[in-house]
Amino acid sequence: MGKMTKTTLIFSLILFSFSIFSCGGSGGHEENPTIPATSAPEAPSELNYEQTLLNIKLDWSDNSDNEAEFILERSINGNSFTEQTSLTANTTTYTDNTITNSNQTVSYRIKAANSSGDSEYSNQIDINIIKIINCSQITTETTCLSAGVYSLQCEWNQNICENYKDNYDFIPDEVNSGNRIWPENHGEAHITTWKNDRLAAFSFTIDDNWAPNHNWWVEQGNNYDFRFTWFVIAERISGENSSFNGTWEDYKELFDLGHDIQSHTLSHNHGEFSIEDEYSLSQNLINDNIAGATAITLAYPGGLKTDEAEIDDKDIAAEYYISARGVGGHINKVDEIDYMNTYTIGTASLDPENRIGTPNLIEYNPNYPQSRTYRGWQIQLFHGLDEDEEAEALALMEYLDEHRDVFWVGLYREVVLYGLERDSAKLDILNISENTISLRLRDQKDNEIFNYPLTIKIRVNNDWLNYSATQNHENINASEIIYNGNKYLLIQVIPDNGDVVLMKM
């Protein structure tokens, strides 16, 4: 992912990894007598974490019914693993709040065992620990360099550390502040985290063609003014089973209604084609059969990490696509999005106590692990719809409609373009006067593909009752907001498309 430009600097030098295993009574950890197991337990899996500063909440899947207990082991700076704590059978969560020094590498792993033997280890996870230094501490280049032992989140004031910015990554101010940013003075501006300064992003995606459901989705799209992305298995369209897979005319109609058609490979990776042909030929079919379509995103069949998708290749996918959707069951954290393997959610939840609850994208509590998904991007995955799944989709749409002022419900392709452009963009204010503001927006992307407008928020004097906004001498969209008695303009600007001029009329 390209460097993020805005006014926040992050030094990340700390790496943490976690693993857990379960031991049986013969290992000296059993608290209550049990009947000896007849076989070793299955290995735990899907080890995940939520991070709040130096506190790490772990969760994992218990795949066995005969473990005696779980044991968390930890290694510091590559030394031998030692026992962190023992956990009772059937436990699936643990919070490690014993980390006090961020300038170290910590590793964890998970295994299950009983009196009959040990399981294999689960996946190992690596975690970057963030320790915050107040912005006021960064006052000279010397403190900029010495702060490197921490992860630093502060405003980019007075060009301090300007000479070192190429060594570090940037993320938008809002990611760290937990709130929208409201510039104070006339002419001050910034790039908003999501389109139209929404708090979070949401995308509906539909896999495997499912033509019998097209009319239902079109009806809901019209009812709620939402648009959806179909990831299609391209070779099946207009084939022998067109009643299920649809025709190219069907998908052209969806596209003309404002929905999007993207690639789910050529054959769903059934083995007849090379992986490069799966990616490239499906892209060609979509672009050739749907006028105006640009298939620049992919959905891995079954997700990148499943057995079915072992032949998938992120590097080859990146030769043809700017993003690939995976699975994973998580909300995408705004500052940690892997655009070549984004997370999706299969079963939606509107419960904020659920780690994947949609309300967690717009409700911030710094003491609650779910707050790491605040301001993130939820990608919802559907296939065919039965009555229960229709009800689930409708409940989501109703919730998003009720919170339209804080959610951007965008096409998958659009959100990817916005995020990748935003993360590599640089905004320069060229001139500020009482009646004119001029600025320039640039990014580090291919302009033939990356031409989606970013939202710029600009503080203007309250006497700007009438105004014009142009980019490269062409009118651009602008709207206004009043916040705490101050006026702000939201303008839609395409990076590298010429200078922007705002004029009071």
N, C-alpha and C positions, 0 to 999 in steps of 0.2 A: 504494500500500500504506500502511496506517495506521502511525502512529508505533509503534515497538517500545518496550515498557516493560520494564524490568528494571533491573539495576544496572550496565550498561555504556554508556558514552557514546562516540559516534563523531563527530568533526568531519571531514568529507570535503570538501576544497576543491581537490583536484588532479584534473585531467582529462588523460588520455593517449589518443592515437589512433595506430594503426599502419597502414601500407600498404607493399607490396613490389611491385617490378616487375622484369622481365627485359629486358636490353638485348643487342643483337646486336653482332657484331664491328665494324661500322661506327661504333659509338658509342664505341670505344676501350676496351672492357672484355673483349674476347675474348682468352683466353690461348692457345688452340690453334687453328690454322687449321681451318676447316670448309668444307664445300660450301655455297655460298649457298642460303638457304632460298627456296623458291618462293612462300611466302605468309607473312604475319605470323602469329605464334603466337596461340592463344586466350588470353584473359585468365585469370589465376589466380582462384580463388574460395574461398569459405568460410574467409576469414581469421579465425582465432580466437586466443585467448591463454590462458595460465595465468599467474597473478601470485603471486609470493612476495616480499612487501615491495617493494623497488625493482628486482627482477629480473623481466623480462617474457619469457616463452617464447612465441614465435609459431609457428603452424602454418597451412598453407594447402593447397589442392588445386591440383596442377599439371595443367592441362587440355590441355596441348599436348605434342607430341613433337618440336618443332623449335625450342625456345628455345635461345639461346646461353648465357644466364646470367640470374640474377635479381639485382636491385639493391634494397636497402632504403634508402628515403629517409625523412628525418625533418625535421620542422619544429617549432621551439620558439616558443611564445607567438605563433603566427600569422605568423611570418616565413617567408621563402621556403624551400621544401624543398631540402635538400642531401643528398648521398649519405652514408648511414651505413656501408654495407659492400656489397661485391659477393659474390655467391654463385653457385656452379656450377650448371649445368643439372641438373634433376631434384631439386634441393634443395627440401624442403618444411617445414623447421623452422629457427628461428634464435632464440637467446637474447640479448636486449639487456641487458647488465649494466653499462652505462655511465651510467645515470641516477644522479645524486648529489644532486639537489635536488628535493624533492617539491613545492615551492611554484612550480609552473610548469605550462604546458599543452604537451604534446608530441603531435604528429600523425604518423601513418605511413600509407602507401598502397602498393598492390601493382599492378604492371603487368608485362607480358611483352613482349619485343621481340627481333627478330633483324635480319639485314641487309635484310630486305624490309619492315620497318616495325614499329610498336608496336601492342600490343593495347590494349583499354580497361582502365581501372583496375578492380580488384576492389572488394568492399565495404570501407568504412572502419570501423575499430572504435575505440571510445573506452574508456579505462581509467582508473579511479580508483586512484591510487597511495596505499598506506597506509604511513605512517611512525609507528612506535609511540613514545610517551613513557611512561616508567614512571609507575605510579600515584602513587608517592611525590612526584613533581614537582607534582602538582595538590593544593596545600595551601591556596590562597586563591582568592577570586573573581578576583583579578588574574591569577593564572597560568591560571585557567580561560579567560579571554578571550584572553590572549596565546598560548595553545596553539592558537588557531584556524588557524595556518598549517600545522598538521599534521593527520593523522588520529589521533585519540586513542582508545586502548582502556584503560580503567582502571575499577576498582571505584567505585561511587557511594557514597563514604564520607562520613558526617557532613554530608550535604546540601550539600556543596560544589558550586557551580555550579547549585544548585537553581533559582535565579531565571532561568537561561538554558536550562533543559531543553526548553522548547517550541520552541527554535530548531534543535534537533538531533534526530537519529534515535537510537533505542535498539535494541540487539540483546542477546539473552541472554548472560550471563556465559560460558556453556559454548562459545559460538561462538568466542570469543577464546582461552579457556584451553586448548582442545583436549581437555578432559576433563570428566567429570561434576563437578558442584559438590556439596560435602558441608559444609553449615552446621555450625559448631562448637558453638554454644550452644543450650540448651533454648529452644524457641519460635521460633528463626530458620527462615525458609522461603524458597523461591523457586519459580518456575514452570519446570518442566523443558522442555528444548528439544523433545522429542518425547514422545508418550504413554508412560506408565509408565517414564520416564527412560531410554528406549532411546537408543542412540547415533545411529541413523540410521533413515530411513523408506524404505519400498519399496512400490510399488503395481503390480499386474498390471492391464493394460487390454486389451480385445479390441474391435476395430473391425469394422464392416460386417456385423454380424448372425451369419453363419456358424453357422446352427442345427445342421448335421451334427456340429459339434464340441462342442455343449453337454454331452452326456453325459460326454465325456472330461474336460471342465473340472470338472463336478460331482464326478466320481470323485476327481480329484486334490484338489479342495477338501476333500472328506471325509477323504481320506488324510492330508493335511498340516494340516488345520484352518486353511486359508487361504480368503479370500474375494476375488472378482474383480469388476471393473467392466466391463460391456458398454456401449460407446458405439454406439447403434443408429441406423440410418437409418429414421426413424419411419414414413414413408409406405409402406414396403415390407413392414411387418409385417402378417400376416393378409391378404396380397395374393395375386396370381396365383401367385407362386413361393414359397409358404409352406414348402415342403420345405427351401429354402435359407435364407430370411429368417426363418422361424419365425412363430409366432402370438403374440398378446398373452397367451394362456394359458401359452405356453412361458416368456415373460419374467416373468410373475407367479409361476410356479413357482420360477424362479431367484431372484427377489426374496425369496420366502418362505423360501428356504434361507439367506438372509443375504448374497447377492450384490447388486450394485447395477446399475441401469439408468439411463444418462444419455444425453445427446443428441449425435448425430453429424450434426445438421441434419435437415431434412425429406426432402430428395431427394439429398443429397450434393452440393448446389450445382450441379445440372444445368442451371440457367438458367431453368426455368419459373416460379420463384417469386422474389420480391424477397428480399434478404438478411434483412430483418426478419421476413418470413414463414418463411424457413428456420429462424430461431432460435426464434421465438415459437410457431409451429404445432407444431413437433416437441416442444417443451416441454409444450404442452397435451395432445398425444396421449399422451405418457408418463404424465403426472399423471392423466389421465382414465381410462386403461385399466389402470393398476396401482395398486390401492388401497394407500395408504401411501407411495408413491414421491414423491420431491421431486427433479425434474430441475433442478438448480441449477448444473450444470457442463456444459461443451460440449467437444467435440473438433472442431477445424477440419478439414474434409476436405483431406487432403494436407498439412496444416500451413499456418500463416498466410502463409508467405513463398513458397509454390510458385505456379507459374503457374495451376494449377487453383483456387487459393484466393485469387486476386487480388480477388475480390468480397467476401471476408470483411472485416469491420470490427470492430476491437476495441472501439470506443466503443459501437456498437450491441449487440455481444455483452454488454458490461458492463451494459446496461439489463435484461438477462434472466438473466444468469448471474454467479456470483461468481468463476468461474475458467473458463479455456479452455485445453485442452491443444493444444500445437503439436507440432513435430517437433524437429529440431536435432541429435540425436545427442550429447547431453551429460547429465551428472548435474546436478541443480539444487543450486546452492550455497546453504546454509541461510540466508545473509544477503543473497542476491541473487536471490530468486525473483520472477520476473514472473508473477504468478498469472493474468494474462490471456493468457499465451503461454508455458506451461511447456514445458520440454524433455522429450523422450522418447527412448528408445533402442530401436532395432529389432532389433539383433543383440547379444545379451548376451555378456559376457566375465567370466570368473572369474580373469583374469590381472591381478595388481596392477601389472604393468608397462604395461598398457594404460590410457590416460587415462580410459576409461569402465569400467574393471574394477570390479565390485561390491565386492571387498575394500577398495577405497580409501575407501569410506564409513565403515569402522570401524577402519582402520589409519592412524595419524597419523605423518607424518615431516615436520617443518617445512622440511627442506632439499629436499624432493621436490615438484615442481609438482603432482602428483596430490593432495597434502595439502589443496588448496583444496576438494576434494569431500568431505573428512572431515566427518561429521555431516550430510551432505546428504540429498537425496531422489531416489531413482531411480524413474522411471516407465517400465515395460517395456511395449512395444506388440506385440501379436500380431494377426494376421488369421486366415486359415485355417491349418491345421496339417498338414504332411506328417510323415514319420517323423523327419526331421532336426530339425524345429521342435518336435516333441513331446519329443525327447531334450534339446534346449536348455532347454525349459521345465522339464522334470523335474530337470535338473542345477541350475537356479536354485532350485527348490523344496527340493531336498535340501540345498543350501548354506545357504539361509535357515533351514531347519529346524534344522540343526546350530548355527546362530548365533542362535537364537531369543531368547537373553538380551540381545542387543545390537541386533536389528532389530525395528522395528515394521512388520509387513506389514499395511497398512491400505488400505481402499477409497480411491480417488482423492478422493471427496467428503469423507471424514473427514479426510484429511491436509490438504486445503485449509482446512476449517473450523478445524482445530487451529492451523495456521500463521497464518492471518489473525487469529484471536482472540488467540493468543500475542503477535503482533507489536504489538497495540494494547492489551494488558492492563496493568492496574496492580494490584499486590497490596499490601494494607495489613494490618499486624499490629495488631489492636485492643487485645489484652490478653494478657499472659503471667503465669501464676502456676504454682506447683508442680503444681497439679491441673487447670488449665484453660488452654487457648489458644484465642483467637478471632481470626478474620481475615475480610477482605472482598476479593473479587475482582471487578473491573470491567473492561469493555472499551469500545471506541467503535463497536460494531457493532449492527446491527439484531437485537434479541433474538428476533424471530420466526424468523429464519433461523439465526443464530449462537447455537446452544444446545448445542454439543458440549462435553463436560467437558474441562477442562485438568487436567493432573497437577500437584499441588503436593507438593513434598518438604519435610518438616518434621523438624527435629531435636527429639527428646523425651528426657527423662531415661530412663536404662535401667531405672528401677523402674516404668515404665509397662507393667506386665505385661498388664493388661486395660484397654481404653479404648473409648470410643464416638466416632463422628464423625457430625455432622449438619449439613445446610445448610437453612436456613429451617425448622428443627425436623423435617426428614425425614432418615432414615438415608442415608448415602452410602457408596460403596465405599471401603475403606481396607485397605492391606496394609503389612507392615513389612519393613525391611531392616536387617541388622546389617553395619556397615562399620567396620573398624578398632576393633572393640569398642563402637561407638556405635550407638544405635537411631535409625532414621528411619522415618517414616510416609509412604506415598504415598497421597494422597487425590485423588478425582476430583471436581472442582468446576466447576459451570456458571457462567460469568461473569454478573453482574447478577441472580442468582437467590437473593439473601439471604445473610446472614452465616453463617459456618462456625464451629462450636464443637467443639473436641476436649476430651474429659474423661477423666481417669484414673478408673478404676472401682475 
